[in-house]
């Protein structure tokens, strides 16, 4: 077991001793999958929400266009999967990663990255991209607002994309 610096859950789990018990549950989210098409995939996550998204990138052996927006606090301690992402880019499994760091001199969030890449987001959505959001509720709300603004000129909203099965969330 590895303790992630300043990690809430990992810190608690790290302190467990043999025989200690914890209460937990598994919540299934059967709609949260990348699908099997070759259409682009836009992955958006922050913090530990990157875990499932990293799994989708790792499994992208067909080299589908995958764009990742990843939010973290500090790049030195919180850039989870940094080396893996670099390798996956070299292999063609990941086309682009847009990191956002919320602490430090120039704080930036994933929704800021989305707004900066608005032209590319519009292009990808026009090509039928599926958008997957994983992480905290506040981050997801900010992402939904930013995407609503970006997609409004196209007559699209996150709600409409959800109804089409092209916008899925796993948020907590």
JOJO-V419172 format. One record per residue. RES is the residue in one letter. PHI is phi in degrees with one decimal (999 if undefined). NEAR is the number of other C-alpha atoms within 8 Angstrom. Layout:
res:phi:near
RES:PHI:NEAR
RES:PHI:NEAR
This chain:
res:phi:near
X:999:3
X:-111.9:5
X:-90.1:9
X:-82.6:7
X:-53.3:6
X:66.8:5
X:-75.2:8
X:-70.1:6
X:-72.1:6
X:-62.0:10
X:-62.7:12
X:-68.3:8
X:-67.5:8
X:-63.3:9
X:-78.9:6
X:-65.4:8
X:-117.9:5
X:-51.0:4
X:95.7:4
X:-66.0:6
X:-124.3:5
X:-131.1:4
X:-107.4:4
X:-158.4:4
X:-152.3:4
X:-112.7:4
X:-112.1:4
X:-75.7:4
X:-139.2:6
X:-62.2:5
X:-81.7:5
X:-91.9:9
X:-145.7:5
X:-76.7:8
X:78.0:4
X:-117.3:4
X:-77.6:4
X:-96.4:6
X:-65.0:10
X:-59.4:13
X:-126.0:13
X:-109.2:12
X:-104.5:12
X:-132.8:13
X:-153.5:15
X:-141.1:14
X:59.1:11
X:-71.8:6
X:-61.5:11
X:-72.1:13
X:-52.8:7
X:-62.5:8
X:-66.0:12
X:-61.1:9
X:-62.3:8
X:-65.7:9
X:-65.8:11
X:-57.3:9
X:-81.1:6
X:-80.9:10
X:-69.6:7
X:-82.4:5
X:58.1:9
X:-62.7:11
X:-63.0:11
X:-123.2:14
X:-116.6:13
X:-119.7:12
X:-111.7:15
X:-126.5:14
X:-100.8:13
X:-149.5:13
X:-80.5:9
X:-124.3:11
X:-66.2:8
X:-71.1:5
X:-113.1:7
X:-117.0:9
X:-82.1:9
X:-62.9:6
X:65.9:7
X:-50.8:7
X:-66.7:6
X:-61.3:7
X:-60.6:9
X:-61.3:8
X:-65.1:8
X:-67.0:12
X:-65.4:11
X:-61.8:8
X:-82.0:7
X:87.6:8
X:-75.5:16
X:-128.4:17
X:-83.1:9
X:-152.7:8
X:-123.7:9
X:-120.3:9
X:-81.3:10
X:-138.6:14
X:-111.5:14
X:-85.9:12
X:-119.7:9
X:108.7:7
X:-63.7:4
X:-122.8:7
X:-58.2:9
X:-146.9:10
X:-114.4:10
X:-58.5:16
X:-64.5:11
X:-66.6:10
X:-62.7:13
X:-62.0:13
X:-63.0:10
X:-64.6:6
X:-102.3:8
X:-54.7:9
X:-61.0:6
X:-68.7:7
X:-59.6:10
X:-59.7:10
X:-59.2:8
X:-65.0:10
X:-64.9:9
X:-61.1:7
X:-83.2:8
X:93.4:9
X:-55.6:12
X:-100.8:13
X:-110.4:11
X:-125.0:14
X:-118.3:13
X:-138.7:15
X:149.3:15
X:-71.0:10
X:-60.5:8
X:-62.8:6
X:-61.5:11
X:-61.4:13
X:-65.4:8
X:-63.9:9
X:-64.8:11
X:-60.9:9
X:-62.7:8
X:-61.3:12
X:-66.1:13
X:-58.6:11
X:-65.6:8
X:-66.6:11
X:-90.1:11
X:-53.6:9
X:-60.8:7
X:-88.2:5
X:78.1:6
X:-113.9:10
X:-138.1:10
X:-57.5:10
X:-62.4:7
X:-65.2:8
X:-63.9:11
X:-60.7:10
X:-61.0:8
X:-86.0:7
X:77.0:8
X:-104.9:11
X:-138.0:14
X:-127.8:11
X:-130.5:9
X:-133.0:10
X:-120.4:9
X:-144.8:5
